[in-house]
Amino acid sequence: MPQNQAEPNFRIAIVEDDPVVRDHFIEIVSSAPDLDLAGVAPTLGKAAELIRLEPDLFLVDIGLPDGSGLDFIPRIKAECAAKALVVTSFGDRETVVSAIKAGADGYLLKDSDPAVILEGIRVTLQGGAPISAAAAVYLLDRLRMGDPPIESAVEESCGLTVREVDLLQLFAKGSSYKEAARALGISPLTVGNYVKSIYRKLAVHSRGEAVYEAVKTGQLRL
């Protein structure tokens, strides 16, 4: 690539039925010089059409007229390489945990400051897993008090290594690939290899889900 040729912008798709909130998200994306709006959809049915546009990230609401945005996240993961950042008004324990288990790459509340949402988009695109403070409290409370470590499909022989646990600790704190690589003294490529191993061992598809499963199976303590 010639040195004077700029990197292409990240393309963002928005799935939100409330026109006021949808316009708010559009404004946030449009105001960022490194982001482009790939498309918008007010329903799950219309959201499915956005997949063919191959955006880099979906902003996904949960309460939609024709179903739950949580049902759309697995389809995103199965049909394209886009990240899925949930931005919703639901912050209860069950919804937060369900979103992570569905494969969400991050979870923010709609009333977050626009700068927080914009930063959440960028962190997610970089491989991070932003979770709003309120949602994090619910999630940690659920993991610490409501879900004691249980037996799972993860066999002992496939347990996480010490370095993989260290990596998940960093991810749980919101570190990006680059930040985790710097903290562990390894390359981002090596971090990616560890992530693939973690996903395979825990049978998950996102870092938030990996943290949840590792805590639930007693392999990670927060």
C-alpha positions in Angstrom: 0.0 0.0 0.0 1.4 3.4 -0.9 2.4 5.5 2.1 0.0 8.3 1.2 -3.0 5.9 1.0 -5.1 6.0 4.2 -6.3 2.9 5.9 -10.0 2.2 5.2 -12.4 3.2 7.9 -14.2 0.6 10.1 -17.7 0.0 9.0 -20.4 0.0 11.6 -24.0 -1.4 11.3 -26.7 -0.4 13.8 -29.6 -2.6 14.9 -32.0 -0.3 16.9 -35.7 0.2 16.6 -36.1 3.5 18.6 -35.7 6.2 16.0 -34.3 8.7 18.5 -31.7 6.3 19.9 -30.9 5.1 16.3 -30.2 8.7 15.2 -28.1 9.2 18.3 -26.0 6.2 17.4 -25.7 7.3 13.8 -24.5 10.7 15.0 -21.8 9.1 17.2 -20.6 6.9 14.3 -20.7 9.7 11.7 -18.8 12.1 13.9 -15.8 9.7 14.2 -13.2 10.2 11.4 -12.2 6.5 11.5 -15.7 5.1 11.3 -18.3 4.8 8.5 -21.9 3.8 8.7 -22.5 0.6 6.9 -26.3 0.5 7.4 -29.1 0.6 9.9 -32.0 -1.8 10.7 -35.0 -1.4 13.1 -35.8 -5.1 13.2 -34.2 -8.6 13.3 -35.6 -9.2 9.8 -33.9 -6.1 8.4 -30.7 -6.8 10.4 -30.2 -10.0 8.6 -29.9 -8.1 5.4 -26.9 -6.1 6.8 -24.8 -9.2 7.2 -24.2 -9.3 3.4 -22.7 -5.9 3.7 -19.9 -7.4 5.8 -19.5 -4.6 8.4 -16.7 -4.7 10.9 -19.0 -4.3 13.9 -22.7 -4.4 14.8 -24.2 -2.2 17.5 -27.1 -4.5 18.7 -30.1 -3.6 20.7 -31.8 -6.4 22.6 -35.5 -5.4 22.7 -36.6 -5.4 19.1 -40.2 -5.5 17.6 -39.8 -9.0 16.1 -37.6 -10.6 18.8 -34.4 -10.3 20.8 -31.1 -9.0 19.6 -29.5 -11.8 21.5 -30.9 -14.2 19.0 -29.1 -12.3 16.2 -25.6 -12.4 17.8 -25.0 -16.1 17.0 -26.0 -15.5 13.4 -23.4 -12.6 13.2 -20.7 -15.0 14.5 -21.7 -17.8 12.1 -22.1 -15.8 8.9 -19.5 -13.0 9.1 -16.4 -11.8 10.9 -18.1 -8.8 12.5 -17.9 -7.9 16.2 -21.1 -7.6 18.2 -21.4 -4.8 20.7 -24.6 -4.8 22.7 -25.9 -1.3 23.5 -29.2 -1.6 25.4 -31.3 -0.3 28.2 -31.4 -3.7 29.8 -28.9 -4.1 32.6 -30.3 -6.9 34.7 -28.1 -9.9 35.7 -29.8 -12.5 33.4 -29.7 -10.3 30.3 -26.0 -9.4 30.8 -25.0 -13.1 31.3 -27.2 -14.2 28.4 -25.6 -11.6 26.1 -22.1 -12.8 27.0 -23.1 -16.5 26.5 -24.6 -15.6 23.1 -21.2 -14.3 22.0 -21.4 -10.6 22.5 -18.0 -8.9 22.4 -19.1 -6.1 24.7 -22.0 -4.8 26.7 -22.9 -1.1 27.2 -26.0 0.7 28.4 -27.8 3.2 26.1 -27.5 6.0 28.7 -23.7 5.9 28.6 -22.0 9.1 27.6 -21.5 9.3 23.8 -17.7 9.3 24.3 -18.0 6.1 26.3 -20.0 4.4 23.5 -17.5 5.6 20.9 -14.6 4.3 22.9 -16.4 1.1 23.4 -16.8 0.7 19.6 -13.1 1.3 19.1 -12.0 -1.0 22.0 -14.2 -3.8 20.6 -12.8 -3.3 17.1 -9.3 -3.6 18.6 -10.2 -6.9 20.2 -11.2 -5.6 23.6 -14.4 -6.5 25.6 -15.9 -3.3 27.0 -18.6 -3.8 29.7 -20.4 -0.9 31.3 -19.8 -0.5 35.1 -23.4 -1.4 36.0 -23.3 -4.5 33.8 -19.9 -5.6 35.2 -21.3 -5.4 38.7 -24.2 -7.7 37.8 -21.9 -10.1 36.0 -19.3 -10.4 38.7 -22.1 -10.7 41.3 -23.6 -13.5 39.3 -20.3 -15.3 38.9 -19.2 -14.9 42.5 -22.5 -15.6 44.3 -25.0 -17.1 42.0 -22.9 -19.5 40.0 -20.4 -21.5 42.0 -17.8 -23.5 40.0 -19.5 -26.5 38.4 -18.4 -29.4 36.3 -18.5 -28.7 32.6 -17.7 -30.2 29.2 -14.2 -28.9 29.6 -12.1 -32.0 30.5 -9.3 -31.7 33.0 -6.8 -32.6 30.3 -8.0 -29.6 28.4 -7.6 -27.2 31.3 -6.2 -23.7 30.8 -2.5 -23.1 31.2 -1.1 -20.6 33.7 -0.4 -18.2 30.8 -3.9 -18.6 29.4 -5.4 -17.7 32.8 -3.1 -14.7 33.0 -4.4 -13.6 29.6 -8.0 -14.0 30.7 -7.3 -12.0 33.8 -6.1 -9.1 31.6 -9.1 -9.5 29.3 -11.5 -9.3 32.3 -9.9 -6.0 33.1 -10.6 -4.7 29.6 -7.1 -5.0 28.1 -6.8 -5.1 24.4 -4.6 -7.6 22.5 -1.8 -5.0 22.3 -2.1 -4.1 26.0 -2.2 -7.8 27.0 0.8 -8.6 24.8 2.8 -5.7 26.4 1.8 -6.8 30.0 2.8 -10.4 29.3 6.0 -9.6 27.3 4.8 -11.4 24.2 3.7 -10.4 20.7 0.1 -9.7 19.7 0.4 -12.7 17.3 1.2 -15.0 20.3 -1.8 -13.5 22.2 -3.9 -14.5 19.2 -2.6 -18.0 19.3 -3.4 -18.2 23.1 -6.9 -16.9 22.4 -7.6 -19.6 19.8 -6.4 -22.2 22.3 -8.7 -20.8 25.0 -11.7 -20.7 22.7 -11.1 -24.3 21.7 -10.7 -25.5 25.3 -13.7 -23.7 26.6 -15.9 -24.1 23.5 -16.6 -20.4 23.2 -16.5 -17.7 20.6 -15.8 -14.5 22.4 -13.5 -13.2 25.1 -16.4 -12.2 27.4 -17.8 -15.7 27.1 -14.4 -17.2 27.7 -14.0 -15.1 31.0 -17.5 -16.3 32.0 -16.9 -19.9 31.4 -13.4 -19.9 33.0 -14.8 -18.4 36.2 -17.8 -20.7 36.1 -15.6 -23.8 35.8 -13.3 -22.6 38.6 -10.2 -22.0 36.3 -10.3 -18.2 36.8 -10.9 -16.2 39.9 -11.7 -12.5 39.6 
